[in-house]
Amino acid sequence: MFAAVEVFELFIPDCHTLKQKRAVVRPIVDGLYRRFRVSSAEIGHQEKWQRADIGVAVVSSSEAHAIDVLGQVERFVWSFPEVEVLSRRRSWFDEE
């Protein structure tokens, strides 16, 4: 079993309220589940208007598949023009 967690730190420059921020973050989180069937959630900066951390978890039977899914997830997050990805961190957990 291979499991990975990826955290995206986002900057959302055009948001001036938490409601506007949620309108940007929610489609990303929902889209990650619908398209890739990964677990994802906003995990940080919940009370800041222009910042968000989104965590994504992937579990797979092969490392290659997990890497492929994470690559697709990364491209999906980068595809949103209203957010700037400030950083991306990936952590691996493997059980053989």
N, CA, C and O atoms as CSV, one atom per row, in Angstrom:
chain,resi,resn,atom,element,x,y,z
A,1,MET,N,N,0.847,-1.172,0.000
A,1,MET,CA,C,0.000,0.000,0.000
A,1,MET,C,C,0.895,1.238,0.000
A,1,MET,O,O,1.900,1.294,0.710
A,2,PHE,N,N,0.520,2.212,-0.795
A,2,PHE,CA,C,1.210,3.491,-0.845
A,2,PHE,C,C,0.192,4.588,-0.574
A,2,PHE,O,O,-0.882,4.617,-1.175
A,3,ALA,N,N,0.537,5.477,0.325
A,3,ALA,CA,C,-0.328,6.611,0.647
A,3,ALA,C,C,0.494,7.880,0.599
A,3,ALA,O,O,1.653,7.909,1.013
A,4,ALA,N,N,-0.120,8.914,0.093
A,4,ALA,CA,C,0.560,10.206,0.006
A,4,ALA,C,C,-0.401,11.306,0.397
A,4,ALA,O,O,-1.609,11.222,0.175
A,5,VAL,N,N,0.170,12.336,0.984
A,5,VAL,CA,C,-0.581,13.539,1.328
A,5,VAL,C,C,0.110,14.706,0.649
A,5,VAL,O,O,1.327,14.868,0.746
A,6,GLU,N,N,-0.679,15.514,-0.036
A,6,GLU,CA,C,-0.139,16.703,-0.684
A,6,GLU,C,C,-0.905,17.908,-0.154
A,6,GLU,O,O,-2.134,17.893,-0.086
A,7,VAL,N,N,-0.171,18.949,0.218
A,7,VAL,CA,C,-0.783,20.167,0.746
A,7,VAL,C,C,-0.414,21.324,-0.176
A,7,VAL,O,O,0.760,21.564,-0.461
A,8,PHE,N,N,-1.438,22.030,-0.634
A,8,PHE,CA,C,-1.263,23.200,-1.477
A,8,PHE,C,C,-1.551,24.443,-0.646
A,8,PHE,O,O,-2.611,24.552,-0.031
A,9,GLU,N,N,-0.617,25.367,-0.629
A,9,GLU,CA,C,-0.834,26.649,0.023
A,9,GLU,C,C,-1.213,27.646,-1.064
A,9,GLU,O,O,-0.442,27.886,-1.994
A,10,LEU,N,N,-2.402,28.222,-0.944
A,10,LEU,CA,C,-2.952,29.072,-1.991
A,10,LEU,C,C,-3.078,30.524,-1.538
A,10,LEU,O,O,-3.327,30.811,-0.367
A,11,PHE,N,N,-2.903,31.419,-2.486
A,11,PHE,CA,C,-3.182,32.834,-2.299
A,11,PHE,C,C,-4.297,33.190,-3.269
A,11,PHE,O,O,-4.223,32.868,-4.455
A,12,ILE,N,N,-5.338,33.860,-2.760
A,12,ILE,CA,C,-6.506,34.210,-3.569
A,12,ILE,C,C,-6.632,35.736,-3.531
A,12,ILE,O,O,-7.320,36.271,-2.662
A,13,PRO,N,N,-5.986,36.436,-4.450
A,13,PRO,CA,C,-5.849,37.889,-4.336
A,13,PRO,C,C,-7.149,38.677,-4.447
A,13,PRO,O,O,-7.249,39.759,-3.867
A,14,ASP,N,N,-8.135,38.183,-5.160
A,14,ASP,CA,C,-9.352,38.959,-5.385
A,14,ASP,C,C,-10.427,38.762,-4.326
A,14,ASP,O,O,-11.522,39.307,-4.467
A,15,CYS,N,N,-10.156,38.014,-3.288
A,15,CYS,CA,C,-11.154,37.776,-2.242
A,15,CYS,C,C,-11.055,38.852,-1.161
A,15,CYS,O,O,-9.969,39.236,-0.724
A,16,HIS,N,N,-12.229,39.320,-0.750
A,16,HIS,CA,C,-12.279,40.331,0.301
A,16,HIS,C,C,-13.209,39.929,1.437
A,16,HIS,O,O,-13.382,40.679,2.397
A,17,THR,N,N,-13.810,38.738,1.328
A,17,THR,CA,C,-14.649,38.194,2.399
A,17,THR,C,C,-14.441,36.689,2.439
A,17,THR,O,O,-13.956,36.087,1.481
A,18,LEU,N,N,-14.813,36.098,3.555
A,18,LEU,CA,C,-14.734,34.632,3.661
A,18,LEU,C,C,-15.710,33.968,2.691
A,18,LEU,O,O,-15.438,32.884,2.177
A,19,LYS,N,N,-16.829,34.609,2.448
A,19,LYS,CA,C,-17.809,34.048,1.513
A,19,LYS,C,C,-17.220,33.967,0.098
A,19,LYS,O,O,-17.401,32.966,-0.594
A,20,GLN,N,N,-16.522,35.011,-0.323
A,20,GLN,CA,C,-15.865,34.985,-1.630
A,20,GLN,C,C,-14.793,33.898,-1.681
A,20,GLN,O,O,-14.648,33.199,-2.684
A,21,LYS,N,N,-14.058,33.768,-0.605
A,21,LYS,CA,C,-13.009,32.743,-0.544
A,21,LYS,C,C,-13.613,31.356,-0.681
A,21,LYS,O,O,-13.112,30.534,-1.448
A,22,ARG,N,N,-14.686,31.090,0.054
A,22,ARG,CA,C,-15.331,29.774,-0.018
A,22,ARG,C,C,-15.847,29.485,-1.427
A,22,ARG,O,O,-15.840,28.336,-1.869
A,23,ALA,N,N,-16.291,30.520,-2.126
A,23,ALA,CA,C,-16.781,30.345,-3.495
A,23,ALA,C,C,-15.655,29.941,-4.448
A,23,ALA,O,O,-15.917,29.351,-5.497
A,24,VAL,N,N,-14.422,30.247,-4.099
A,24,VAL,CA,C,-13.268,29.845,-4.906
A,24,VAL,C,C,-12.756,28.478,-4.465
A,24,VAL,O,O,-12.443,27.636,-5.306
A,25,VAL,N,N,-12.666,28.250,-3.168
A,25,VAL,CA,C,-12.080,27.018,-2.639
A,25,VAL,C,C,-13.001,25.818,-2.838
A,25,VAL,O,O,-12.531,24.734,-3.182
A,26,ARG,N,N,-14.293,25.991,-2.630
A,26,ARG,CA,C,-15.240,24.865,-2.703
A,26,ARG,C,C,-15.199,24.143,-4.054
A,26,ARG,O,O,-15.172,22.912,-4.062
A,27,PRO,N,N,-15.192,24.846,-5.200
A,27,PRO,CA,C,-15.105,24.117,-6.474
A,27,PRO,C,C,-13.817,23.313,-6.636
A,27,PRO,O,O,-13.812,22.282,-7.308
A,28,ILE,N,N,-12.735,23.774,-6.032
A,28,ILE,CA,C,-11.482,23.024,-6.107
A,28,ILE,C,C,-11.602,21.733,-5.313
A,28,ILE,O,O,-11.295,20.654,-5.819
A,29,VAL,N,N,-12.048,21.844,-4.074
A,29,VAL,CA,C,-12.178,20.667,-3.203
A,29,VAL,C,C,-13.193,19.674,-3.781
A,29,VAL,O,O,-12.921,18.475,-3.842
A,30,ASP,N,N,-14.355,20.168,-4.202
A,30,ASP,CA,C,-15.374,19.285,-4.776
A,30,ASP,C,C,-14.900,18.647,-6.073
A,30,ASP,O,O,-15.152,17.468,-6.323
A,31,GLY,N,N,-14.210,19.436,-6.899
A,31,GLY,CA,C,-13.713,18.915,-8.170
A,31,GLY,C,C,-12.658,17.832,-7.983
A,31,GLY,O,O,-12.600,16.880,-8.760
A,32,LEU,N,N,-11.831,17.972,-6.965
A,32,LEU,CA,C,-10.824,16.940,-6.696
A,32,LEU,C,C,-11.485,15.603,-6.394
A,32,LEU,O,O,-11.017,14.560,-6.851
A,33,TYR,N,N,-12.564,15.628,-5.630
A,33,TYR,CA,C,-13.256,14.368,-5.325
A,33,TYR,C,C,-13.957,13.819,-6.575
A,33,TYR,O,O,-13.829,12.639,-6.902
A,34,ARG,N,N,-14.691,14.684,-7.258
A,34,ARG,CA,C,-15.455,14.218,-8.429
A,34,ARG,C,C,-14.556,13.662,-9.519
A,34,ARG,O,O,-14.858,12.619,-10.098
A,35,ARG,N,N,-13.456,14.345,-9.806
A,35,ARG,CA,C,-12.607,13.930,-10.928
A,35,ARG,C,C,-11.637,12.814,-10.583
A,35,ARG,O,O,-11.371,11.950,-11.420
A,36,PHE,N,N,-11.101,12.814,-9.362
A,36,PHE,CA,C,-10.014,11.891,-9.037
A,36,PHE,C,C,-10.325,10.940,-7.894
A,36,PHE,O,O,-9.535,10.041,-7.607
A,37,ARG,N,N,-11.460,11.123,-7.242
A,37,ARG,CA,C,-11.867,10.278,-6.108
A,37,ARG,C,C,-10.810,10.255,-5.002
A,37,ARG,O,O,-10.505,9.207,-4.433
A,38,VAL,N,N,-10.263,11.430,-4.715
A,38,VAL,CA,C,-9.307,11.576,-3.622
A,38,VAL,C,C,-9.998,12.308,-2.483
A,38,VAL,O,O,-10.976,13.025,-2.695
A,39,SER,N,N,-9.493,12.125,-1.299
A,39,SER,CA,C,-9.994,12.882,-0.156
A,39,SER,C,C,-9.293,14.229,-0.140
A,39,SER,O,O,-8.074,14.308,-0.287
A,40,SER,N,N,-10.073,15.288,0.041
A,40,SER,CA,C,-9.475,16.617,0.097
A,40,SER,C,C,-10.310,17.509,1.005
A,40,SER,O,O,-11.508,17.295,1.191
A,41,ALA,N,N,-9.649,18.506,1.562
A,41,ALA,CA,C,-10.329,19.450,2.455
A,41,ALA,C,C,-9.485,20.697,2.603
A,41,ALA,O,O,-8.272,20.674,2.396
A,42,GLU,N,N,-10.146,21.793,2.964
A,42,GLU,CA,C,-9.424,22.996,3.346
A,42,GLU,C,C,-8.918,22.766,4.759
A,42,GLU,O,O,-9.713,22.551,5.673
A,43,ILE,N,N,-7.616,22.809,4.948
A,43,ILE,CA,C,-7.048,22.415,6.245
A,43,ILE,C,C,-6.334,23.542,6.974
A,43,ILE,O,O,-5.884,23.357,8.105
A,44,GLY,N,N,-6.225,24.695,6.351
A,44,GLY,CA,C,-5.528,25.778,7.024
A,44,GLY,C,C,-5.977,27.135,6.537
A,44,GLY,O,O,-6.530,27.274,5.446
A,45,HIS,N,N,-5.730,28.127,7.359
A,45,HIS,CA,C,-6.077,29.517,7.050
A,45,HIS,C,C,-7.582,29.700,6.854
A,45,HIS,O,O,-8.000,30.513,6.030
A,46,GLN,N,N,-8.398,28.958,7.598
A,46,GLN,CA,C,-9.844,29.045,7.405
A,46,GLN,C,C,-10.413,30.436,7.658
A,46,GLN,O,O,-11.432,30.797,7.069
A,47,GLU,N,N,-9.791,31.206,8.502
A,47,GLU,CA,C,-10.347,32.522,8.845
A,47,GLU,C,C,-9.647,33.679,8.128
A,47,GLU,O,O,-9.888,34.843,8.447
A,48,LYS,N,N,-8.798,33.367,7.179
A,48,LYS,CA,C,-8.125,34.424,6.410
A,48,LYS,C,C,-8.770,34.510,5.028
A,48,LYS,O,O,-9.037,33.489,4.395
A,49,TRP,N,N,-9.012,35.708,4.577
A,49,TRP,CA,C,-9.733,35.929,3.325
A,49,TRP,C,C,-8.972,35.485,2.089
A,49,TRP,O,O,-9.560,34.917,1.169
A,50,GLN,N,N,-7.685,35.735,2.057
A,50,GLN,CA,C,-6.940,35.530,0.821
A,50,GLN,C,C,-5.981,34.344,0.867
A,50,GLN,O,O,-5.145,34.197,-0.025
A,51,ARG,N,N,-6.084,33.517,1.863
A,51,ARG,CA,C,-5.183,32.362,1.988
A,51,ARG,C,C,-6.002,31.103,2.213
A,51,ARG,O,O,-7.080,31.147,2.806
A,52,ALA,N,N,-5.484,29.988,1.738
A,52,ALA,CA,C,-6.115,28.691,1.983
A,52,ALA,C,C,-5.061,27.602,1.855
A,52,ALA,O,O,-4.171,27.682,1.008
A,53,ASP,N,N,-5.167,26.602,2.688
A,53,ASP,CA,C,-4.385,25.380,2.539
A,53,ASP,C,C,-5.366,24.267,2.205
A,53,ASP,O,O,-6.362,24.073,2.902
A,54,ILE,N,N,-5.077,23.541,1.137
A,54,ILE,CA,C,-5.912,22.411,0.750
A,54,ILE,C,C,-5.063,21.153,0.858
A,54,ILE,O,O,-3.982,21.066,0.276
A,55,GLY,N,N,-5.567,20.178,1.612
A,55,GLY,CA,C,-4.886,18.902,1.756
A,55,GLY,C,C,-5.569,17.844,0.906
A,55,GLY,O,O,-6.796,17.794,0.818
A,56,VAL,N,N,-4.756,16.997,0.279
A,56,VAL,CA,C,-5.256,15.929,-0.586
A,56,VAL,C,C,-4.585,14.625,-0.172
A,56,VAL,O,O,-3.367,14.574,-0.005
A,57,ALA,N,N,-5.384,13.573,-0.008
A,57,ALA,CA,C,-4.843,12.263,0.370
A,57,ALA,C,C,-5.143,11.240,-0.729
A,57,ALA,O,O,-6.255,11.178,-1.254
A,58,VAL,N,N,-4.119,10.436,-1.064
A,58,VAL,CA,C,-4.242,9.390,-2.078
A,58,VAL,C,C,-3.727,8.091,-1.490
A,58,VAL,O,O,-2.670,8.057,-0.861
A,59,VAL,N,N,-4.485,7.021,-1.700
A,59,VAL,CA,C,-4.051,5.677,-1.298
A,59,VAL,C,C,-4.127,4.790,-2.533
A,59,VAL,O,O,-5.125,4.796,-3.254
A,60,SER,N,N,-3.055,4.023,-2.771
A,60,SER,CA,C,-2.993,3.198,-3.968
A,60,SER,C,C,-2.214,1.921,-3.693
A,60,SER,O,O,-1.451,1.840,-2.730
A,61,SER,N,N,-2.413,0.941,-4.537
A,61,SER,CA,C,-1.654,-0.305,-4.406
A,61,SER,C,C,-0.280,-0.199,-5.052
A,61,SER,O,O,0.593,-1.030,-4.799
A,62,SER,N,N,-0.083,0.826,-5.891
A,62,SER,CA,C,1.237,0.999,-6.512
A,62,SER,C,C,1.695,2.448,-6.411
A,62,SER,O,O,0.894,3.382,-6.454
A,63,GLU,N,N,2.990,2.602,-6.277
A,63,GLU,CA,C,3.561,3.938,-6.183
A,63,GLU,C,C,3.370,4.705,-7.486
A,63,GLU,O,O,3.109,5.908,-7.471
A,64,ALA,N,N,3.499,4.008,-8.611
A,64,ALA,CA,C,3.353,4.667,-9.907
A,64,ALA,C,C,1.955,5.258,-10.076
A,64,ALA,O,O,1.807,6.370,-10.584
A,65,HIS,N,N,0.949,4.531,-9.660
A,65,HIS,CA,C,-0.426,5.036,-9.772
A,65,HIS,C,C,-0.632,6.253,-8.870
A,65,HIS,O,O,-1.263,7.230,-9.273
A,66,ALA,N,N,-0.106,6.190,-7.670
A,66,ALA,CA,C,-0.240,7.322,-6.749
A,66,ALA,C,C,0.451,8.560,-7.315
A,66,ALA,O,O,-0.086,9.663,-7.219
A,67,ILE,N,N,1.633,8.390,-7.902
A,67,ILE,CA,C,2.353,9.509,-8.507
A,67,ILE,C,C,1.553,10.090,-9.667
A,67,ILE,O,O,1.471,11.309,-9.818
A,68,ASP,N,N,0.966,9.225,-10.483
A,68,ASP,CA,C,0.155,9.676,-11.608
A,68,ASP,C,C,-1.050,10.488,-11.135
A,68,ASP,O,O,-1.340,11.550,-11.686
A,69,VAL,N,N,-1.742,9.996,-10.130
A,69,VAL,CA,C,-2.915,10.707,-9.595
A,69,VAL,C,C,-2.494,12.053,-9.023
A,69,VAL,O,O,-3.150,13.064,-9.273
A,70,LEU,N,N,-1.421,12.076,-8.265
A,70,LEU,CA,C,-0.966,13.345,-7.682
A,70,LEU,C,C,-0.545,14.350,-8.756
A,70,LEU,O,O,-0.741,15.554,-8.587
A,71,GLY,N,N,0.017,13.879,-9.829
A,71,GLY,CA,C,0.353,14.769,-10.937
A,71,GLY,C,C,-0.891,15.391,-11.555
A,71,GLY,O,O,-0.904,16.580,-11.874
A,72,GLN,N,N,-1.936,14.584,-11.724
A,72,GLN,CA,C,-3.196,15.096,-12.260
A,72,GLN,C,C,-3.843,16.077,-11.285
A,72,GLN,O,O,-4.393,17.099,-11.695
A,73,VAL,N,N,-3.772,15.759,-9.992
A,73,VAL,CA,C,-4.315,16.651,-8.960
A,73,VAL,C,C,-3.597,17.988,-9.008
A,73,VAL,O,O,-4.235,19.039,-8.947
A,74,GLU,N,N,-2.286,17.960,-9.115
A,74,GLU,CA,C,-1.505,19.195,-9.146
A,74,GLU,C,C,-1.884,20.052,-10.357
A,74,GLU,O,O,-2.071,21.261,-10.227
A,75,ARG,N,N,-1.997,19.433,-11.519
A,75,ARG,CA,C,-2.391,20.188,-12.718
A,75,ARG,C,C,-3.791,20.778,-12.555
A,75,ARG,O,O,-4.047,21.895,-13.005
A,76,PHE,N,N,-4.697,20.035,-11.915
A,76,PHE,CA,C,-6.052,20.522,-11.691
A,76,PHE,C,C,-6.045,21.761,-10.798
A,76,PHE,O,O,-6.715,22.747,-11.104
A,77,VAL,N,N,-5.302,21.720,-9.708
A,77,VAL,CA,C,-5.251,22.871,-8.801
A,77,VAL,C,C,-4.641,24.072,-9.512
A,77,VAL,O,O,-5.135,25.191,-9.367
A,78,TRP,N,N,-3.582,23.859,-10.273
A,78,TRP,CA,C,-2.932,24.958,-10.996
A,78,TRP,C,C,-3.831,25.531,-12.086
A,78,TRP,O,O,-3.593,26.649,-12.543
A,79,SER,N,N,-4.854,24.801,-12.514
A,79,SER,CA,C,-5.704,25.250,-13.625
A,79,SER,C,C,-6.683,26.351,-13.234
A,79,SER,O,O,-7.326,26.928,-14.111
A,80,PHE,N,N,-6.816,26.656,-11.961
A,80,PHE,CA,C,-7.741,27.691,-11.516
A,80,PHE,C,C,-7.046,29.048,-11.578
A,80,PHE,O,O,-6.127,29.304,-10.801
A,81,PRO,N,N,-7.474,29.923,-12.494
A,81,PRO,CA,C,-6.768,31.200,-12.663
A,81,PRO,C,C,-6.939,32.164,-11.490
A,81,PRO,O,O,-6.147,33.094,-11.336
A,82,GLU,N,N,-7.956,31.955,-10.669
A,82,GLU,CA,C,-8.202,32.873,-9.558
A,82,GLU,C,C,-7.334,32.596,-8.334
A,82,GLU,O,O,-7.390,33.348,-7.360
A,83,VAL,N,N,-6.528,31.523,-8.365
A,83,VAL,CA,C,-5.646,31.230,-7.238
A,83,VAL,C,C,-4.195,31.181,-7.692
A,83,VAL,O,O,-3.888,30.839,-8.834
A,84,GLU,N,N,-3.320,31.531,-6.771
A,84,GLU,CA,C,-1.881,31.386,-6.981
A,84,GLU,C,C,-1.394,30.323,-6.008
A,84,GLU,O,O,-1.656,30.411,-4.809
A,85,VAL,N,N,-0.691,29.324,-6.516
A,85,VAL,CA,C,-0.137,28.287,-5.649
A,85,VAL,C,C,1.196,28.804,-5.108
A,85,VAL,O,O,2.157,28.989,-5.855
A,86,LEU,N,N,1.233,29.030,-3.805
A,86,LEU,CA,C,2.448,29.537,-3.168
A,86,LEU,C,C,3.438,28.415,-2.887
A,86,LEU,O,O,4.650,28.593,-3.013
A,87,SER,N,N,2.904,27.250,-2.502
A,87,SER,CA,C,3.791,26.113,-2.245
A,87,SER,C,C,2.997,24.820,-2.333
A,87,SER,O,O,1.768,24.803,-2.278
A,88,ARG,N,N,3.751,23.742,-2.471
A,88,ARG,CA,C,3.178,22.398,-2.516
A,88,ARG,C,C,4.122,21.493,-1.738
A,88,ARG,O,O,5.329,21.474,-1.979
A,89,ARG,N,N,3.549,20.745,-0.799
A,89,ARG,CA,C,4.349,19.794,-0.013
A,89,ARG,C,C,3.745,18.405,-0.173
A,89,ARG,O,O,2.525,18.241,-0.136
A,90,ARG,N,N,4.605,17.410,-0.349
A,90,ARG,CA,C,4.143,16.028,-0.514
A,90,ARG,C,C,4.837,15.158,0.517
A,90,ARG,O,O,6.053,15.227,0.696
A,91,SER,N,N,4.041,14.336,1.194
A,91,SER,CA,C,4.566,13.374,2.170
A,91,SER,C,C,4.095,11.978,1.783
A,91,SER,O,O,2.942,11.782,1.397
A,92,TRP,N,N,5.004,11.009,1.892
A,92,TRP,CA,C,4.702,9.623,1.525
A,92,TRP,C,C,4.647,8.720,2.758
A,92,TRP,O,O,5.397,8.900,3.718
A,93,PHE,N,N,3.759,7.770,2.704
A,93,PHE,CA,C,3.668,6.711,3.712
A,93,PHE,C,C,3.575,5.402,2.955
A,93,PHE,O,O,2.634,5.200,2.187
A,94,ASP,N,N,4.528,4.513,3.156
A,94,ASP,CA,C,4.441,3.232,2.434
A,94,ASP,C,C,4.429,2.066,3.405
A,94,ASP,O,O,5.122,2.067,4.423
A,95,GLU,N,N,3.634,1.086,3.069
A,95,GLU,CA,C,3.446,-0.131,3.868
A,95,GLU,C,C,3.536,-1.284,2.889
A,95,GLU,O,O,2.715,-1.401,1.979
A,96,GLU,N,N,4.516,-2.120,3.071
A,96,GLU,CA,C,4.667,-3.241,2.128
A,96,GLU,C,C,4.418,-4.547,2.817
A,96,GLU,O,O,4.498,-5.602,2.188
